[in-house]
Amino acid sequence: MSQYKKVSFYTLGCKLNFSETSTIAREFEKAGYARVEFEHTPDIYVINTCSVTDNADKKCRQLVKRALKVNPEAFVIIIGCYAQLKPDEIVRIPGVDLVLGANEKFNVLDHIESLEKEGKGKAIYEPIKSTKDFVPSFSLGDRTRTFLKVQDGCDYFCSFCTIPLARGRSRSADIQTTLLEAEKVAKEDVKEVVLTGVNIGDFGKDHNENFFGLVTELDKIEGIDRFRISSIEPNLLSDDIIEFAAKSKKFVPHFHIPLQSGSDILLQSMRRRYGTELYRNRIAKIKELIPDCCIGIDVIVGYPGETEEEFLKTVEFIKEIEPSYLHVFTYSERNNTTAVRMGKAVPQEVRKERSKILRLLSAKLKRAFYEQNQQKDEVVLFEGTEENGLMFGFTSNYVKVKTAYNPMMVNQMADVKMTQLDRDGLMKIEFSEQRSRLEARVSN
């Protein structure tokens, strides 16, 4: 395979996948491969898959076809959650040359050197119970924010979820090793780091450490302006973490806390490790200590046994706790989960209608949260995307703002006043009089 020197990567799914793709890509670059865009005729495609929804599986197949249209002779490699769950199914997709499981994906270069394009795929994988090592990862260059993987796998086995089957048991490095990774990131002119994992609140338990201990140590890292917690289970979001975030200058006022349902009956059926009372208390604690905090939640609609009454409990509970936005997932049956064997399936058209109701509710909640932030002073980290002469950025509490595009502002922080919402639901801004350290430098 040594004659192949151009490689392209495509990532499906979560922030964790992006951190792992970026780490694997850096290994390719160290080995002398040129990383190119998907359409720039690479010799090798590496597709990192997700399997949270059926759509992700279909997307994988579509990407293989798209890759082979660009270069019919390209070597196509599939890694990620879908690859671990269904390797023998993927290897039969026309054009797939190599499928690597969870234990093998970080050694992809070793496998490439010994393989040739044969028109017949090969799957290399082990049972997920054999996956016990934690491989640190972080993203660089793909986005303004860096995703730092601090934990992998999950021990929870919720009834609807295949992640433990795809990623194995919960595991992490110790705090000291994780700090070394964060220090590597700090040397790369990164302003914001998003802590990511499958169940990050479980961090450190195999080292007699915990996530709160990690948070307090990361807060001392020099060279990183912001830390953002990607998602944390409500039963693992301790008062200590909330209280620390309330006074920290680096951990931003933003929590994403999976709810899944506002019905205690369904939460028990899902095998979630909390009830609505605990969840309500967590939200109240955050709002008491951090009034401007952005609170996002995940919700599943159409789960088996979700009657109209139980769905309305979810709607009313969300209205009661008033989060800032929702991520709405329509339940889809997944093989090898207990939920698929429960019966009491909700018709697809009902699932779609309930999903629509919650997405409309989310839009109202988000608008209300943005309106609460009007006329407030904030610090924005600007991103590199240009769209119709505009650029975008996020405040510490995750309000998306827009302003005229200026290449000097990419990956820079600026002090702003949030003025009013535009018709597209984004916040207009004015730069503060002191102009921030960025504006002072640009004006010079």
Secondary structure by P-SEA (a helix, b strand, c coil): cccccbbbbbbcccaaaaaaaaaaaaaaaaabbbbbcccccccbbbbbbbcccaaaaaaaaaaaaaaaaacccbbbbbbcccccccaaaaaacccccbbbccccccaaaaaaaacccccbbbbbbcccccccbbbbbbccccccbbbbbcbbbbccccccccccccccccccccaaaaaaaaaaaaaacccbbbbbccccccccccccccaaaaaaaaaaccccccccccccccccccaaaaaaaacccccccbbbbbcccccaaaaaaacccccaaaaaaaaaaaaaccccbbbbbbbbcccccccaaaaaaaaaaaaaaccccccccccccccccccccccccccaaaaaaaaaaaaaaaaaaaaaaaaaaccbbbbbbbbccccccccccccccbbbbbcccccccccbbbbbbbcccccccbbbbbbcccccaaaaaaac
